[in-house]
Amino acid sequence: MIATTFFGLESILANELTAIGATKVEPINRAVSFEGNKSTMYKANYLCYTAIRILKPIASFTCADENELYDQLLKIEWWNYMDVDQTLAIHAVVSNSVITHSKFAALKSKDAVVDAFRNKYGRRPNVDIDNPDLQINIHIFRENCSVSLDSSGSSLHKRGYRGQVDKAPLNEVLAAGLVKLSEWNGQTDLIDPMCGSGTLLIEAAMQAYGIPAGFYRKDFGFKHWNDFDKDLWEEICKEALLNQKDFNHQIIGIDHSFKAISIAKENLISARFHKDIELRHTSFEELPTPFKNGTLITNPPYGDRLEESDIIGLYKMIGDQLKTKYAGFKAWVLSGNLDALKFVGLRPSKKIIVFNGPIECRFAKFEVYEGSQKFSKSDQNPDRKK
Ligand SMILES: C[S@@+](CC[C@H](N)C(=O)[O-])C[C@H]1O[C@@H](n2cnc3c(N)ncnc32)[C@H](O)[C@@H]1O
C-alpha cells in the first residue's frame, strides 16, 4: 500500500506505520510504501496522525497514450470492488507523460470504468465527486500507470473536530507532524503563543492522551467497500481506546485576536478538550512565562497579509520573548518567511524543511538555556557550534 503525506514527514509516517505492524516500510517522496493486511489498512487510516491517504494498488501497466489508458482500465474487473448501484469518483495525478492534463486522464478513466460495467450489466454506476462509495486513484508517471483504491475516502486531514477556522490555519496532518518532529512526548507543558484556530493544541492533546487520529471522523472509504469487515473494524476501534493515556501536564494556547480565540474555543469543545486545554486572549509579548522548562511550538504570520506590515518587528519580538522569559524551554517556530525568521536573533539548533501547502517553510528549533550567558555567547559568535 501507499500512505501519502507532506514533504518532510515521510520518516515520521514510516515510524507510525511500523508501530502499527506494517512491514517493508519504505519512505518515498511525499509518501511511504508498506505491506500489510486489511487490519493494517484500517489501522493506518485510524491511527496514523501523519497520513493523508492510504492507497491500495490494484493494477499497474504501461500506457503510451489515453487510448491505451482506456483499454487497460476496461480490462479490470471493477465489479469485484463496487456494485453497479454504487457511486465512484476518480482522482488522477499525471506527470512527465504524453497525457498532460490530470482532469482529462480522470475523464478517460471514468469512461473506461463505466463502460466496463455497461458491457457486463447493460447499466453503469454514477459518479459522485463529493461522496463516492469508491474513490479510484490513477497515478501516471511517464508511461507507467498505477491504479489504486483510496481506502480513506476524503483526505485524512479532515479529522472531524474543526468547524470554523481563522486566518491561515495549519492543515491538521501537518500540525500533527510538527508535534512529532518537535519530539514533544507529553512529558512537559506545552504552549502555542499564536494559536489561531487551535490546530497545534488539539493535535498535541490527541497525541498526549492517545486519542486516535480518526477518532472524530464519521466515515472512511473502506467502509463502503464490498469486503468491509465490520467486526474487524470495531475490534480495532475498541483496542485503540484501551491505548488512551493519562496526561499530567498543561497545554496552553494564546492569541491576541479575539476572533481566533473564539474559534479555537469552538474547536476545543468539538474535540472535547475544552477542559484540558487553556486558552488566553492576550498577546505573546504581554504574557508572563506560564510555566517552567516547557515546549513552545508556534506558527506565526509569514507577513503575506496587509495587516502584518511589521513582520520583522514581530519576529524580533518572538526572539526577545524567548531570550527574556523562556530560558529552559525548547521552542519551535514554523515560518515560510525565511528572512524574517533570522530576526528571532537566536541560532537554531535544528532547521527542518517542510511545506505548508505550496510555501516552503523552516521548522526551526531554538533552545534557550538557563542563564542568559549561554545563549548570548552563541548569539554573538555565529561560528560557535551548538
Ligand atoms: C498563522 S496564524 C496561526 C494559525 C494556527 N497555527 C492554526 O492552525 O490555526 C498566526 C496567528 O498569530 C496570531 N498573532 C499574531 N501576532 C500575535 C501576537 N503578538 N501575540 C499573539 N498572537 C499573535 C494571529 O492572530 C494569528 O491567529
The ligand as an SDF file (V2000), in Angstrom:
LIG
                    3D

 27 29  0  0  0  0  0  0  0  0999 V2000
   -0.7090   31.7100   11.0110 C   0  0  0  0  0  0  0  0  0  0  0  0
   -1.8200   32.0330   12.2800 S   0  0  0  0  0  0  0  0  0  0  0  0
   -1.7440   30.5930   13.2960 C   0  0  0  0  0  0  0  0  0  0  0  0
   -2.6260   29.5080   12.7620 C   0  0  0  0  0  0  0  0  0  0  0  0
   -2.7220   28.3330   13.6750 C   0  0  0  0  0  0  0  0  0  0  0  0
   -1.4580   27.5860   13.7500 N   0  0  0  0  0  0  0  0  0  0  0  0
   -3.8580   27.4120   13.2370 C   0  0  0  0  0  0  0  0  0  0  0  0
   -3.6110   26.2560   12.8570 O   0  0  0  0  0  0  0  0  0  0  0  0
   -4.9840   27.8890   13.1820 O   0  0  0  0  0  0  0  0  0  0  0  0
   -0.9510   33.1930   13.2520 C   0  0  0  0  0  0  0  0  0  0  0  0
   -1.6930   33.6850   14.4690 C   0  0  0  0  0  0  0  0  0  0  0  0
   -0.8280   34.5280   15.2280 O   0  0  0  0  0  0  0  0  0  0  0  0
   -1.6230   35.4870   15.8940 C   0  0  0  0  0  0  0  0  0  0  0  0
   -0.7220   36.5700   16.3640 N   0  0  0  0  0  0  0  0  0  0  0  0
   -0.0090   37.4440   15.5920 C   0  0  0  0  0  0  0  0  0  0  0  0
    0.7210   38.2680   16.3880 N   0  0  0  0  0  0  0  0  0  0  0  0
    0.4760   37.8870   17.6710 C   0  0  0  0  0  0  0  0  0  0  0  0
    0.9580   38.3300   18.9480 C   0  0  0  0  0  0  0  0  0  0  0  0
    1.8160   39.3600   19.0330 N   0  0  0  0  0  0  0  0  0  0  0  0
    0.5180   37.7020   20.0560 N   0  0  0  0  0  0  0  0  0  0  0  0
   -0.3600   36.6750   19.9650 C   0  0  0  0  0  0  0  0  0  0  0  0
   -0.8640   36.2380   18.7930 N   0  0  0  0  0  0  0  0  0  0  0  0
   -0.4390   36.8170   17.6570 C   0  0  0  0  0  0  0  0  0  0  0  0
   -2.6490   35.8660   14.8530 C   0  0  0  0  0  0  0  0  0  0  0  0
   -3.7930   36.4450   15.4600 O   0  0  0  0  0  0  0  0  0  0  0  0
   -2.9290   34.5130   14.1780 C   0  0  0  0  0  0  0  0  0  0  0  0
   -4.0580   33.9050   14.7610 O   0  0  0  0  0  0  0  0  0  0  0  0
  1  2  1  0
  2  3  1  0
  2 10  1  0
  3  4  1  0
  4  5  1  0
  5  6  1  0
  5  7  1  0
  7  8  2  0
  7  9  1  0
 10 11  1  0
 11 12  1  0
 11 26  1  0
 12 13  1  0
 13 14  1  0
 13 24  1  0
 14 15  1  0
 14 23  1  0
 15 16  2  0
 16 17  1  0
 17 18  1  0
 17 23  2  0
 18 19  1  0
 18 20  2  0
 20 21  1  0
 21 22  2  0
 22 23  1  0
 24 25  1  0
 24 26  1  0
 26 27  1  0
M  CHG  2   2   1   9  -1
M  END
$$$$
